[in-house]
Amino acid sequence: MQNSLRFCANISMLFTEVPFADRIAAAAKAGFSAVECQFPYEVAARDLRKRLDETGLIMTGLNAPPGGAGEFGFAALPKKRAAFRESLAKALDYAHELGAKNVHCLSGVLNGVPLADARACFLDNMAFACEEAERANVTLLIEPLNPYDRPDYFLTGSDMAADLIGHINRPELKIMFDLYHVQILEGDLLRRIGRHWPLIGHFQLASVPRRHEPDEGEINYAVILKEIASRGWPGWIGCEYRPRTSTIAGLGWIEKLAP
C-alpha cells in the first residue's frame, strides 16, 4: 500500500469476519499501518493497546460513546450536559491509552429540541471540550451526518460545521469530512474540500449510495483522492465502508484509485 495518501482501516466496519480486538492484527496482515474505530468501549483499552503494540499499528481516532438506544451523542442536547461530559471523559481516557490523536464528539439527535437551543448548547459544550482536548493533546472532530443514516441529527452540513467552528475559534476543533455523508448532504465535493481545507481534521470515505468500497457509486474517487493528494494532505483517510463481500476481497480499490 505504497501511495501518496495514507489509508487507515476502520475496524468497526472492516474485518468484521473476526472479533473486534482481533481486527487490529487482521488489518496489519492486510497491509494497513493504522486503524481507527467507532466505539471500542466493549474491550478494555489496555487490551487494545496490547494488540497495537504487538502489530506496531497506530490507532488514529475513535468516537465518544453515543449513549443508549435512539441516542447518538449529546453535544447539542441541553438536558444531556452531564452525559456529554461523561462521554467526553471516557473517550479521552481511551484516546490517551491508545495513543489516538482524534476524538469525534457526536452532536446528538434533536428529538424536538429547538435548533436555537441546540446550537447554544453545542457551542457551550464544545468550548468546554476544547479546553479538555488541549490538556489531552488531541483534536476534536465534528461530523455532519446524512438524514438517511441518522435522521434528525443536529449537524447537517460541512458549511454548518465550519460556521460552528468559527464561532468557537479553537484550534483543537476540526471537521470530520466524511465524503460519503457530505456527498449525500451537499455534493460539490471538490469545492467544499477547497473551501474548508484549513478546518478539515480527518477524511473518511465510502461509496454512495451503498456505502461499499469506493470503486463503485456516484463519487469519482480517483478525482477526489487526486485533489486531496495534490493539496498535500498530511493525515490519514479512514476506510469506513461496508465491504461487498469480505474485507480482503475488496481492497483492490486502493491500488486502482489512489494517486
C-alpha positions as CSV (number, residue, x, y, z in Angstrom):
1,M,0.0,0.0,0.0
2,Q,2.7,2.5,-1.1
3,N,0.7,5.5,-2.1
4,S,1.0,9.3,-1.6
5,L,-2.1,9.1,0.6
6,R,-2.3,7.1,3.8
7,F,-5.3,4.9,4.5
8,C,-6.4,3.5,7.8
9,A,-8.8,0.7,8.3
10,N,-12.0,1.4,10.3
11,I,-12.2,-1.8,12.3
12,S,-15.8,-1.2,13.3
13,M,-16.8,-1.8,9.7
14,L,-13.9,-3.7,8.2
15,F,-12.6,-7.1,9.1
16,T,-15.9,-8.0,10.8
17,E,-15.1,-11.6,9.9
18,V,-13.2,-11.7,13.2
19,P,-13.9,-10.4,16.8
20,F,-13.2,-6.7,17.3
21,A,-9.9,-6.9,19.1
22,D,-8.6,-9.4,16.5
23,R,-9.2,-6.9,13.7
24,I,-6.1,-5.0,14.5
25,A,-3.9,-8.0,13.6
26,A,-6.1,-8.6,10.6
27,A,-5.6,-5.0,9.4
28,A,-1.8,-5.4,9.9
29,K,-1.8,-8.6,7.9
30,A,-3.7,-6.9,5.1
31,G,-1.0,-4.2,4.8
32,F,-2.5,-1.4,6.8
33,S,-0.2,0.5,9.2
34,A,-3.1,2.3,11.1
35,V,-6.6,1.7,12.2
36,E,-9.5,3.8,13.5
37,C,-12.8,2.7,15.1
38,Q,-16.2,4.0,16.1
39,F,-16.9,2.6,19.6
40,P,-14.1,0.5,21.2
41,Y,-15.6,0.5,24.7
42,E,-16.6,-3.2,25.0
43,V,-12.9,-4.1,25.0
44,A,-10.6,-2.8,27.7
45,A,-8.3,0.0,26.5
46,R,-5.2,-1.9,27.9
47,D,-6.1,-5.0,25.8
48,L,-6.4,-2.9,22.6
49,R,-3.1,-1.2,23.5
50,K,-1.5,-4.6,23.7
51,R,-2.8,-5.5,20.2
52,L,-1.5,-2.3,18.8
53,D,1.9,-2.9,20.4
54,E,2.1,-6.4,19.1
55,T,1.4,-5.3,15.5
56,G,3.1,-1.8,15.5
57,L,-0.1,-0.2,14.2
58,I,-1.3,3.2,15.1
59,M,-4.9,4.0,16.4
60,T,-5.7,7.3,14.7
61,G,-9.0,8.1,16.2
62,L,-12.3,7.0,17.8
63,N,-15.8,8.2,18.6
64,A,-17.0,9.3,22.0
65,P,-19.7,6.9,23.5
66,P,-23.1,7.5,21.8
67,G,-25.5,6.8,24.6
68,G,-28.3,4.4,24.6
69,A,-30.9,3.2,22.1
70,G,-32.1,6.1,19.9
71,E,-29.3,8.4,21.0
72,F,-26.2,9.4,19.1
73,G,-24.2,11.7,21.2
74,F,-25.1,14.7,23.4
75,A,-23.2,17.8,22.4
76,A,-26.2,19.7,21.2
77,L,-28.7,18.4,23.8
78,P,-29.4,20.9,26.7
79,K,-30.7,18.2,29.0
80,K,-27.7,15.9,28.5
81,R,-24.9,18.2,29.5
82,A,-23.7,15.8,32.2
83,A,-23.9,12.8,29.8
84,F,-21.8,14.8,27.3
85,R,-19.0,15.4,29.9
86,E,-19.0,11.8,30.9
87,S,-18.9,10.6,27.3
88,L,-16.0,13.0,26.5
89,A,-14.0,12.0,29.6
90,K,-14.3,8.3,28.7
91,A,-13.3,9.0,25.1
92,L,-10.3,11.0,26.2
93,D,-9.2,8.2,28.6
94,Y,-9.3,5.7,25.7
95,A,-7.6,8.0,23.4
96,H,-4.8,8.5,25.9
97,E,-4.3,4.8,26.4
98,L,-4.4,4.0,22.7
99,G,-2.4,7.0,21.5
100,A,-5.3,8.2,19.4
101,K,-5.0,11.9,18.4
102,N,-8.6,12.3,17.1
103,V,-11.8,12.1,19.1
104,H,-15.1,12.5,17.3
105,C,-17.7,14.2,19.5
106,L,-21.2,13.2,18.5
107,S,-23.7,16.0,18.3
108,G,-26.9,14.2,19.1
109,V,-30.4,13.6,17.7
110,L,-32.6,16.6,18.3
111,N,-35.9,14.8,19.1
112,G,-37.8,18.0,19.4
113,V,-35.1,20.3,20.8
114,P,-35.4,23.7,19.2
115,L,-32.5,24.4,16.8
116,A,-31.5,27.6,18.5
117,D,-31.3,25.9,21.9
118,A,-29.3,23.0,20.4
119,R,-26.9,25.4,18.8
120,A,-26.3,27.4,22.0
121,C,-25.8,24.1,23.9
122,F,-23.4,22.8,21.3
123,L,-21.2,25.9,21.3
124,D,-21.0,25.8,25.1
125,N,-20.3,22.1,25.3
126,M,-17.7,22.2,22.6
127,A,-15.9,25.2,24.1
128,F,-15.5,23.2,27.3
129,A,-14.4,20.1,25.3
130,C,-11.7,22.1,23.5
131,E,-10.2,23.0,26.8
132,E,-10.1,19.4,27.8
133,A,-8.7,18.4,24.4
134,E,-5.9,21.0,24.7
135,R,-4.9,19.4,28.0
136,A,-5.1,15.9,26.4
137,N,-3.2,17.0,23.3
138,V,-5.9,15.6,21.0
139,T,-8.0,17.1,18.1
140,L,-11.8,17.0,18.5
141,L,-13.8,16.3,15.3
142,I,-17.4,17.1,14.5
143,E,-19.1,15.3,11.6
144,P,-22.1,16.2,9.5
145,L,-24.3,13.1,9.1
146,N,-26.9,12.4,6.4
147,P,-30.6,12.1,7.2
148,Y,-30.9,8.6,5.7
149,D,-28.4,7.1,8.1
150,R,-29.0,9.4,11.1
151,P,-32.4,11.2,10.9
152,D,-32.9,14.4,12.9
153,Y,-29.2,14.7,13.7
154,F,-28.1,18.2,14.7
155,L,-25.1,18.7,12.4
156,T,-26.4,18.7,8.8
157,G,-23.6,20.0,6.6
158,S,-20.0,21.0,6.2
159,D,-20.9,24.7,6.0
160,M,-22.8,24.4,9.3
161,A,-19.8,22.7,10.8
162,A,-17.4,25.4,9.6
163,D,-19.7,28.1,11.0
164,L,-19.8,26.5,14.4
165,I,-16.0,26.0,14.5
166,G,-15.7,29.7,13.5
167,H,-17.8,30.8,16.5
168,I,-15.8,28.6,18.9
169,N,-12.5,29.6,17.3
170,R,-10.3,27.0,18.9
171,P,-7.5,25.1,17.1
172,E,-8.5,21.8,18.8
173,L,-11.8,21.6,16.8
174,K,-11.9,20.4,13.2
175,I,-14.3,18.8,10.7
176,M,-14.5,15.1,10.2
177,F,-15.0,15.3,6.4
178,D,-16.7,12.1,5.6
179,L,-17.0,12.1,1.8
180,Y,-19.9,9.7,1.9
181,H,-22.0,11.9,4.2
182,V,-21.0,15.2,2.6
183,Q,-21.9,13.9,-0.9
184,I,-25.4,12.9,0.2
185,L,-25.9,16.1,2.2
186,E,-24.5,18.7,-0.1
187,G,-22.4,17.3,-3.0
188,D,-20.0,19.7,-4.8
189,L,-17.1,17.8,-3.1
190,L,-14.1,19.4,-4.8
191,R,-15.3,23.0,-4.0
192,R,-16.2,22.0,-0.4
193,I,-12.8,20.4,0.2
194,G,-11.2,23.6,-1.0
195,R,-13.4,25.9,0.9
196,H,-13.0,24.1,4.2
197,W,-9.5,22.8,3.8
198,P,-7.9,24.6,6.8
199,L,-10.7,23.2,9.0
200,I,-10.6,19.6,8.0
201,G,-9.1,17.3,10.6
202,H,-9.8,13.9,9.1
203,F,-11.2,12.3,5.9
204,Q,-13.3,9.2,5.6
205,L,-14.6,7.5,2.5
206,A,-17.2,5.0,1.2
207,S,-19.3,4.7,-2.0
208,V,-22.6,6.5,-2.4
209,P,-25.3,5.3,-2.0
210,R,-24.5,1.8,-0.8
211,R,-21.5,2.6,1.5
212,H,-19.4,-0.1,0.0
213,E,-15.8,0.1,-1.4
214,P,-15.2,3.4,-3.2
215,D,-14.7,1.9,-6.6
216,E,-18.5,2.0,-7.2
217,G,-21.3,4.5,-7.0
218,E,-21.7,8.2,-7.8
219,I,-18.4,9.6,-6.4
220,N,-15.4,9.7,-8.7
221,Y,-12.9,8.8,-6.1
222,A,-9.9,8.9,-8.4
223,V,-10.5,12.6,-8.9
224,I,-11.3,13.3,-5.3
225,L,-8.3,11.4,-3.9
226,K,-6.0,13.1,-6.5
227,E,-7.3,16.5,-5.3
228,I,-6.6,15.6,-1.7
229,A,-3.1,14.4,-2.5
230,S,-2.3,17.4,-4.6
231,R,-3.1,19.7,-1.6
232,G,-0.5,17.8,0.4
233,W,-2.9,16.1,2.9
234,P,-0.7,15.1,5.9
235,G,-3.1,13.0,7.7
236,W,-4.9,9.6,7.3
237,I,-8.0,8.8,5.3
238,G,-10.4,6.4,7.1
239,C,-11.8,3.5,5.2
240,E,-15.3,3.5,6.8
241,Y,-17.3,1.3,4.5
242,R,-19.2,-2.0,4.4
243,P,-17.4,-4.5,2.2
244,R,-19.4,-6.0,-0.6
245,T,-18.1,-9.5,0.4
246,S,-15.0,-10.0,2.5
247,T,-12.8,-7.1,3.5
248,I,-9.7,-8.6,1.8
249,A,-11.5,-9.3,-1.4
250,G,-12.4,-5.7,-1.8
251,L,-9.1,-4.0,-1.0
252,G,-8.0,-3.8,-4.7
253,W,-9.6,-0.3,-4.9
254,I,-6.6,1.2,-3.2
255,E,-4.2,0.4,-6.0
256,K,-6.8,1.3,-8.5
257,L,-7.9,4.7,-7.2
258,A,-5.1,6.1,-5.0
259,P,-2.8,8.6,-6.7
